[in-house]
């Protein structure tokens, strides 16, 4: 079922990535309220504050209640914000704001490089403004949430998005709000005893052309035209259609609610008032949702930088509505073709986390099944993973697991539900059947019911070496089966087919490597031009590679096996075990291989070298899925190089 979760996460969520990214950047990175106050206005406000000698009690003079201090309390728990959200909130994201956690990420070269590049474009006023105005009162975690649909009301980002910012220092918050409201651009009012600040934040969220820019400037006359003979360069005139101005949005509101212990920030008064109502009317809140509490609890691997909770059924229902928001400018997306409601009901919740650990950055997704669909998924874990020993230590990239035939069925079922893939699958199966007489699902995939590994590795022989002598690459498949007879029947039929279509130029030859029988498809009987080779290294394990020279590095076993490689162990030791298999990519050796194909003229290209420096700080990428007693878990680890010390 995790294959379905992957498709859901990628396809079902991609429409809201844009929304979440924009909201997070606007509300967090740009000093939380930079959407309301741009750089120039920030400078103007601060200048006016100091010139007018505004005191700390300015806010109370502007009708903010005097009992603010008694209502603002520091966040006591990681999920205190959940007391302001309805129980059925479909999506909640939490960003850690503590310096200590982000400082750990800064110990890695990749983050250091990226931050240096980003900080170059951040005006000093933003950096200084955050440090002096926001950091003193900002709590440990900022929550971003989408509120569920109410009745027949329309679902939009403006009306359904809200962020909850924890407050740890009321006095510092007062000073910040005083500066924010000093220019008089915020309207202040009371709603059920809660102060609400509201302002407009611009006429458009999309770039527009001013009237004077709506026409093209005149093109200066060329001296070449003056020197040319009359009529020698005359061309038919082309009618240039008028340039359409981009669609602009109406001014957007920024609304701030001063809640007990939190600020609620949204783009409409409706979202802020709903948060206030949820808290004051003693309605069922997200904090009372036991599934939320279980899903969002801190992972064993450490405090996350980012966390996200999703109710799959509620989220997809919500997503269908919000995709209709014209302000998003997204193309129509039919989510019903991705996952059916029956498939969604199989899961109660999804929890996602991003964490820093000593090796690098860890991503984790937990899927909690509904009670009626809960099965003993522990059988999906592979206890021994003996297939790993069939791959060489220097493997560029690999993926291994169990029951390749079942995985193929699950993936093909999901993709076949998509119109654009269904016809392609049917055509592919038909071509295999017509040309070879084999049923792809039954005769080729059907007997692959044990452990398997598909991998790319360095080798000096094989098919790719014959095509390009400097390729130094081979592709291998190691697979276990309980039906060797069916496997051999399929291989023999494929051998007969390749001999037939090549009109006898391709020979199927049996050879021996270190007393190990190898079958090779040789062009003109030359093993150096071998297209494919395979060997049974034990009664139930088949090794198949791209040519005779490539398989010579693998039979009867590799000189050094993958489990003995330091890089592989670093990439996988912290991942759950037992599990259902690994994805592994050795970035160092893989990039060295890729750079061999890069044209020499890029050697001195500063942008290419900058890219090499950044990507070169990634040692490896690994992933796995595992079944736990109460959930299905996916883990993804990027092993990173530490910050490089400057040479004095």
C-alpha positions in Angstrom: 0.0 0.0 0.0 3.0 2.4 0.4 3.2 2.7 -3.4 -0.3 4.3 -3.2 0.8 6.6 -0.5 3.7 7.8 -2.6 1.4 8.6 -5.5 -1.0 10.3 -3.1 1.8 12.4 -1.6 3.2 13.4 -5.0 0.1 13.8 -7.1 -2.5 14.7 -4.4 -0.4 17.3 -2.7 1.4 19.0 -5.6 -1.4 21.4 -6.1 -1.0 22.8 -2.6 2.8 22.9 -2.6 2.7 26.3 -4.2 0.2 27.6 -1.6 2.2 26.3 1.3 5.5 27.5 0.0 4.2 31.0 -0.7 2.5 31.2 2.7 5.5 29.9 4.6 7.9 32.2 2.9 5.6 35.2 3.3 4.8 34.6 7.0 8.0 33.1 8.3 11.1 33.9 6.3 10.2 37.5 5.6 9.8 38.3 9.3 6.4 36.7 9.5 4.5 39.8 8.5 6.6 41.0 5.5 3.7 40.6 3.3 2.0 43.4 5.1 5.0 45.6 5.4 7.6 45.7 2.6 11.2 46.7 3.1 10.6 50.4 2.4 7.7 50.5 4.8 9.7 48.7 7.5 12.3 51.4 7.3 9.7 54.1 7.2 8.0 52.7 10.3 11.1 52.3 12.3 12.2 55.8 11.3 8.9 57.3 12.3 9.0 55.3 15.6 12.3 56.8 16.7 11.6 60.3 15.3 8.3 60.4 17.2 9.8 58.7 20.3 6.9 56.2 20.4 6.8 54.6 23.9 6.1 51.0 24.7 2.5 51.7 25.7 1.6 53.0 22.2 -0.4 49.9 21.5 -2.7 50.3 24.5 -3.3 53.9 23.4 -4.5 52.5 20.0 -7.3 50.6 21.8 -5.5 47.3 22.4 -6.8 45.9 25.7 -4.7 46.6 28.8 -5.1 43.0 30.0 -3.1 41.7 27.0 -0.3 40.6 29.4 -2.6 38.3 31.4 -3.9 36.6 28.2 -0.5 36.0 26.5 1.1 32.8 27.8 4.2 31.0 26.5 3.4 27.8 24.7 3.6 24.9 27.2 3.4 22.0 24.8 4.3 21.4 21.2 0.7 21.1 20.2 -0.9 24.0 22.2 -1.8 25.6 18.9 -4.2 22.7 18.3 -6.6 24.2 20.9 -7.5 26.9 18.3 -8.1 24.6 15.4 -11.2 22.5 14.6 -11.0 18.7 15.2 -11.3 17.9 11.5 -8.6 20.3 10.2 -7.4 18.5 7.0 -3.8 19.7 7.0 -1.5 21.2 9.6 2.2 22.0 9.1 4.6 22.9 11.9 7.9 24.7 11.4 10.5 24.7 14.2 11.9 28.2 14.8 14.6 27.5 17.5 18.1 28.5 16.5 19.6 25.4 18.0 17.9 23.0 15.6 18.6 25.1 12.5 22.2 25.6 13.7 22.6 21.8 13.4 21.5 21.9 9.8 24.1 24.7 9.3 26.9 22.3 10.2 26.5 20.7 6.8 28.2 22.2 3.7 25.1 22.0 1.5 23.0 24.1 3.9 25.9 26.5 4.4 26.3 26.9 0.6 22.6 27.4 0.0 22.2 29.8 2.9 25.2 31.9 1.8 23.6 32.1 -1.7 20.2 33.1 -0.3 21.4 35.5 2.3 23.2 37.5 -0.4 19.8 38.6 -1.7 18.2 39.3 1.7 18.4 43.0 2.6 20.1 43.7 5.9 16.9 45.3 7.2 15.1 41.9 7.0 17.9 40.2 9.0 18.1 43.0 11.6 14.4 43.4 11.8 13.9 39.7 12.6 16.6 39.7 15.2 15.4 42.8 17.0 11.6 42.8 16.5 10.5 39.1 16.1 13.0 36.7 17.6 12.6 38.1 21.2 8.9 37.1 21.4 8.7 34.2 18.9 8.0 30.8 20.4 9.4 27.4 19.3 7.0 26.3 16.7 4.9 28.1 14.1 1.9 26.2 12.8 0.3 26.6 9.3 -3.2 25.1 8.8 -6.1 24.8 6.4 -9.5 25.0 8.0 -12.2 22.6 6.8 -15.1 23.7 4.6 -18.2 25.0 6.4 -21.5 24.2 4.8 -21.8 25.5 1.3 -19.2 28.2 1.6 -16.5 28.4 -1.0 -13.0 27.1 -0.1 -10.2 29.5 -0.9 -6.7 30.1 0.4 -7.7 33.5 1.7 -10.7 32.2 3.7 -9.3 28.9 4.8 -5.6 29.4 5.5 -4.3 30.4 9.0 -1.0 30.4 10.8 -0.6 30.3 14.5 2.5 31.9 15.9 3.4 31.1 19.6 4.4 34.0 21.9 7.1 33.5 24.6 7.5 37.2 25.7 4.5 39.5 25.9 6.5 42.7 26.4 8.5 42.0 23.3 5.4 41.3 21.3 3.9 44.6 22.5 6.9 46.5 21.2 6.6 44.7 17.8 2.9 45.4 17.5 3.5 49.0 18.4 5.9 49.4 15.5 3.6 47.5 13.2 0.6 49.7 13.9 2.4 53.0 14.3 1.8 54.1 10.7 -1.9 53.8 11.1 -2.4 51.4 8.2 -4.0 48.7 10.5 -7.6 48.9 11.4 -8.2 47.6 15.0 -11.4 46.1 16.4 -12.6 43.7 19.0 -14.2 40.3 18.4 -15.4 38.4 21.4 -12.8 40.2 23.6 -10.0 39.5 21.1 -8.1 42.3 19.4 -8.0 41.9 15.6 -5.7 44.0 13.3 -6.4 44.2 9.6 -4.8 45.9 6.6 -4.6 45.6 2.9 -1.4 44.3 1.4 -1.3 45.3 -2.3 -3.3 45.4 -5.5 -1.8 42.4 -7.0 0.1 39.3 -6.2 1.2 38.9 -9.8 3.5 41.3 -11.7 1.7 43.9 -13.7 2.6 46.4 -16.3 2.2 50.1 -15.6 0.4 52.1 -18.3 3.6 53.7 -19.4 5.2 50.2 -19.8 2.3 48.7 -21.8 3.8 49.7 -25.1 7.1 48.8 -26.6 9.7 51.6 -26.7 10.8 52.8 -30.2 13.8 50.9 -31.7 16.7 53.2 -32.6 17.5 53.3 -36.3 20.4 51.1 -37.3 23.3 52.7 -39.2 23.3 49.6 -41.5 19.8 50.7 -42.7 21.1 54.1 -43.6 23.9 52.7 -45.7 21.7 50.3 -47.5 20.3 50.9 -50.9 16.8 52.1 -51.1 14.2 49.4 -50.9 16.9 46.8 -50.6 15.9 45.7 -47.1 12.1 46.3 -47.4 10.2 43.5 -45.8 6.4 43.0 -45.5 5.2 44.6 -42.3 4.0 42.2 -39.5 1.0 43.1 -37.5 1.9 42.8 -33.8 -1.1 41.9 -31.7 -1.7 44.0 -28.6 0.0 42.8 -25.5 -2.5 41.5 -23.0 -2.0 42.7 -19.5 -1.6 40.0 -16.9 -4.6 39.3 -14.7 -4.4 41.1 -11.4 -5.9 40.2 -8.1 -7.9 42.4 -5.9 -6.1 43.7 -2.8 -5.6 41.0 -0.2 -6.1 41.4 3.5 -3.7 40.6 6.2 -5.5 39.9 9.5 -3.8 39.3 12.9 -5.7 38.1 15.9 -4.0 38.5 19.3 -4.9 35.2 21.0 -3.9 33.9 24.4 -0.3 32.8 23.9 -0.5 33.0 20.1 -0.9 35.3 17.2 -3.3 34.1 14.5 -2.3 35.3 11.1 -4.5 34.9 8.0 -5.6 36.5 4.8 -9.3 37.1 5.8 -11.3 38.0 8.9 -13.3 34.7 8.4 -10.3 32.5 9.1 -9.3 34.5 12.2 -12.8 34.6 13.6 -13.2 30.8 13.1 -10.1 30.2 15.1 -11.5 32.5 17.9 -14.9 30.7 17.8 -13.3 27.3 18.0 -11.4 28.2 21.1 -14.1 30.1 22.9 -17.1 28.0 22.1 -15.5 24.9 23.6 -16.0 23.2 20.3 -14.2 19.9 19.5 -10.6 20.9 18.7 -7.7 19.3 17.0 -6.0 19.0 20.4 -8.8 16.5 21.3 -8.2 14.5 18.2 -6.3 11.4 19.4 -5.3 10.5 15.9 -3.6 13.9 15.5 -1.8 13.5 18.8 -0.5 10.1 17.8 0.5 11.1 14.3 2.3 14.3 15.2 4.2 13.1 18.2 8.0 13.7 18.1 9.9 11.0 16.2 12.4 8.9 18.0 15.2 10.3 15.8 14.9 13.8 17.3 13.1 17.1 17.2 11.9 17.8 13.6 12.5 21.0 11.7 9.2 20.4 9.9 6.2 18.3 10.7 2.9 17.8 8.9 -0.4 16.1 9.8 -2.9 15.1 7.1 -6.3 13.5 7.3 -6.3 11.7 3.9 -10.1 11.7 3.3 -10.6 15.2 4.6 -7.6 16.5 2.8 -8.5 15.2 -0.7 -12.1 16.5 -0.2 -10.6 19.9 0.8 -8.1 19.8 -2.1 -10.9 19.3 -4.7 -12.6 22.4 -3.4 -9.5 24.6 -3.1 -8.3 23.7 -6.6 -11.3 25.7 -7.8 -9.9 28.9 -6.3 -9.2 31.1 -9.3 -6.5 33.0 -7.5 -4.3 30.0 -7.5 -4.1 29.9 -11.3 -3.8 26.1 -11.4 -4.9 23.9 -14.3 -7.8 21.5 -13.6 -6.6 18.4 -11.7 -8.9 15.3 -11.4 -7.9 13.8 -8.0 -10.5 11.0 -8.4 -8.2 9.4 -11.0 -5.3 9.3 -8.5 -6.9 7.5 -5.5 -10.5 6.4 -5.0 -12.4 7.2 -1.8 -12.2 3.5 -0.9 -8.4 3.6 -1.1 -8.3 6.8 1.0 -10.5 5.3 3.7 -7.8 2.7 4.4 -5.7 5.3 6.2 -6.7 7.4 9.2 -3.8 9.9 9.0 -0.4 10.7 7.5 2.5 12.3 9.4 5.5 13.8 7.7 8.8 15.0 9.3 12.1 16.6 8.4 14.9 16.1 10.9 18.6 16.7 11.3 20.8 13.8 12.4 24.5 13.4 12.6 24.7 11.9 9.1 22.6 14.6 7.4 18.9 15.3 6.7 16.2 12.7 7.4 12.7 12.6 5.9 10.0 10.4 7.4 6.4 9.6 6.5 4.1 7.6 8.7 0.8 6.2 7.4 -1.6 5.0 10.0 -4.2 2.5 8.7 -7.8 2.5 9.6 -8.8 -0.3 12.1 -11.0 -2.1 9.6 -8.1 -2.2 7.1 -5.4 -3.0 9.6 -3.4 -6.1 8.6 -0.3 -7.9 9.8 2.0 -5.9 7.5 5.1 -7.0 9.5 5.4 -9.9 7.0 6.4 -7.3 4.4 9.7 -6.7 6.2 12.7 -8.7 5.0 14.7 -10.1 7.9 17.9 -11.2 6.2 18.2 -9.3 2.8 20.7 -11.8 1.5 20.3 -10.4 -2.0 22.5 -7.4 -0.9 25.6 -9.6 -1.0 25.1 -10.1 -4.8 25.9 -6.4 -5.5 29.5 -5.0 -5.5 30.7 -2.5 -2.9 31.3 0.2 -5.6 27.6 0.1 -6.8 26.5 3.4 -8.1 22.9 3.0 -7.4 20.6 0.2 -6.3 17.1 -0.7 -5.3 16.2 -4.0 -3.6 13.1 -5.6 -2.1 10.9 -8.6 -2.2 8.1 -9.9 -4.4 8.8 -7.8 -7.5 5.8 -9.3 -9.2 3.5 -8.0 -6.4 5.1 -4.5 -6.6 4.6 -4.5 -10.3 0.9 -5.4 -9.9 0.4 -2.5 -7.4 2.3 0.1 -9.5 0.6 -1.0 -12.8 -2.8 -0.9 -11.2 -2.3 2.7 -10.0 -0.8 3.9 -13.2 -3.4 2.1 -15.3 -6.1 4.1 -13.6 -4.6 7.2 -15.3 -5.9 7.7 -18.8 -2.6 8.8 -20.1 -0.9 5.6 -18.9 -3.6 3.0 -19.5 -3.2 2.9 -23.3 0.5 2.8 -23.0 0.4 -0.2 -20.7 -2.0 -2.0 -23.0 0.2 -1.3 -26.0 3.3 -2.4 -24.2 1.8 -5.7 -23.1 0.4 -6.3 -26.6 3.8 -5.8 -28.3 5.5 -8.2 -25.9 2.8 -10.8 -26.6 2.9 -10.4 -30.4 6.7 -10.5 -30.7 7.7 -13.1 -28.1 4.5 -15.0 -27.4 5.0 -14.2 -23.7 2.5 -12.7 -21.3 4.5 -9.9 -19.6 2.7 -10.1 -16.3 2.6 -13.9 -16.1 5.6 -15.2 -17.9 8.2 -12.4 -17.2 7.1 -10.9 -13.9 5.2 -13.8 -12.5 8.1 -15.9 -11.3 9.9 -13.1 -9.6 8.5 -13.8 -6.1 11.6 -13.7 -3.9 14.1 -11.1 -3.1 15.4 -8.9 -5.9 17.9 -6.1 -6.6 18.3 -3.8 -9.6 21.6 -2.0 -9.6 24.0 0.0 -11.7 27.7 -0.5 -11.0 31.2 0.2 -12.5 32.6 -2.4 -14.9 35.1 -2.5 -17.7 33.1 -5.0 -19.7 29.7 -5.6 -21.2 27.4 -4.1 -23.7 27.8 -0.4 -22.8 31.6 -0.7 -22.9 31.3 -2.1 -26.5 29.1 0.9 -27.5 31.3 3.5 -25.7 34.7 2.3 -24.4 34.7 4.9 -21.6 31.3 4.2 -20.3 32.5 2.0 -17.4 29.0 1.0 -16.4 26.8 -2.1 -16.2 23.3 -2.8 -15.1 22.4 -5.9 -13.2 19.3 -7.7 -11.9 19.6 -10.2 -9.1 16.3 -12.1 -8.4 15.3 -15.0 -6.3 12.4 -17.3 -7.4 10.5 -20.4 -6.2 9.8 -21.3 -9.8 13.1 -21.8 -11.6 11.4 -23.9 -14.3 9.2 -21.0 -15.3 12.1 -18.6 -15.3 14.2 -20.8 -17.5 11.3 -21.3 -19.9 11.0 -17.5 -20.3 14.7 -17.0 -20.8 14.9 -19.7 -23.4 11.9 -18.2 -25.3 13.6 -14.8 -25.2 16.8 -16.4 -26.5 15.0 -17.9 -29.4 13.3 -14.6 -30.1 16.6 -12.7 -30.2 18.2 -15.2 -32.5 15.2 -15.0 -34.8 15.0 -11.2 -35.1 18.8 -11.0 -35.6 18.7 -13.6 -38.4 21.3 -15.7 -36.7 23.8 -12.9 -36.0 23.1 -13.2 -32.3 24.4 -16.4 -30.7 23.2 -17.8 -27.4 26.3 -19.3 -25.9 27.0 -21.1 -22.7 30.4 -20.4 -21.1 32.1 -20.8 -17.7 33.5 -18.2 -15.3 35.4 -19.6 -12.3 33.5 -22.8 -12.7 30.2 -20.9 -12.9 28.0 -21.6 -15.9 27.1 -18.4 -17.8 24.7 -17.9 -20.7 25.6 -15.1 -23.0 23.9 -13.4 -26.0 26.9 -12.7 -28.2 26.8 -10.7 -31.4 28.7 -12.7 -34.1 29.8 -15.1 -31.4 32.1 -12.4 -29.9 31.8 -12.2 -26.1 33.1 -8.6 -26.1 30.0 -7.8 -28.1 27.7 -9.5 -25.6 24.2 -8.0 -25.3 23.1 -9.8 -22.2 24.4 -12.5 -19.9 22.9 -14.5 -17.0 23.8 -17.1 -14.5 22.2 -19.2 -11.7 24.5 -18.5 -8.8 22.5 -20.9 -6.6 19.4 -23.1 -7.1 17.0 -20.1 -6.8 19.0 -17.0 -7.5 19.5 -15.6 -11.0 22.0 -12.9 -11.9 21.3 -11.0 -15.2 23.5 -8.2 -16.6 24.3 -6.2 -19.6 26.8 -8.5 -21.2 29.4 -11.2 -20.6 32.1 -8.8 -19.5 29.8 -7.2 -17.0 28.7 -10.4 -15.3 32.3 -11.4 -14.8 32.5 -9.0 -11.9 29.5 -10.6 -10.2 29.9 -14.4 -10.4 30.2 -16.5 -8.4 30.1 -13.4 -6.1 31.6 -9.9 -6.1 35.1 -9.4 -4.8 33.7 -7.0 -2.2 30.0 -7.0 -1.5 27.8 -4.0 -0.9 27.1 -4.7 2.8 30.9 -4.3 3.4 31.0 -0.7 2.0 31.4 2.1 4.5 29.3 4.5 2.4 26.4 2.0 2.2 26.5 1.4 5.9 26.5 5.1 6.7 23.5 5.5 4.4 21.5 2.7 5.9 22.5 2.0 9.5 20.2 4.6 11.0 17.2 3.5 8.9 14.7 1.0 10.4 15.5 -2.6 10.2 14.0 -5.0 9.3 12.4 -3.3 6.4 11.1 -4.0 2.9 14.3 -3.1 1.1 16.5 -0.1 0.3 17.0 2.5 -2.3 20.6 3.6 -2.4 22.7 6.1 -4.4 26.4 6.5 -3.9 26.6 10.2 -5.0 30.4 10.4 -5.0 31.1 7.6 -7.4 27.9 8.3 -9.5 28.8 11.9 -10.0 32.4 11.0 -11.0 30.9 8.7 -13.6 28.4 11.4 -14.8 31.2 14.1 -15.1 33.0 11.9 -17.6 30.2 12.7 -20.1 30.3 16.5 -19.5 31.8 18.5 -22.3 35.2 20.0 -21.5 34.1 23.5 -22.2 32.1 23.4 -18.9 35.3 22.9 -16.9 35.7 26.7 -16.4 32.0 27.6 -16.2 31.5 29.2 -12.8 27.8 28.2 -12.6 28.7 24.6 -13.3 31.5 24.6 -10.8 29.1 26.1 -8.2 26.7 23.3 -8.9 29.4 20.7 -8.6 30.4 22.2 -5.2 26.9 22.0 -3.9 26.0 18.6 -5.2 29.4 17.3 -4.3 28.6 17.8 -0.6 26.0 15.1 -0.9 27.7 11.8 0.0 24.7 9.4 -0.5 20.9 9.2 -0.8 19.0 6.3 0.7 15.5 5.3 1.5 13.4 2.5 2.8 9.9 1.5 3.8 9.0 -0.6 6.8 6.0 -2.0 8.5 5.6 -1.2 12.2 2.9 -2.6 14.6 0.7 0.5 14.2 1.8 2.1 11.0 3.6 1.9 7.7 6.8 4.0 7.7 8.9 5.5 4.9 12.3 7.0 5.6 14.6 9.0 3.3 18.1 10.0 4.3 20.6 12.4 2.6 24.1 12.0 4.0 25.9 15.3 3.8 29.4 16.5 4.1 30.2 18.7 7.1 31.1 22.4 6.6 34.6 22.6 5.0 37.2 24.5 7.0 38.7 27.4 5.3 42.4 27.0 4.4 44.3 29.9 6.0 
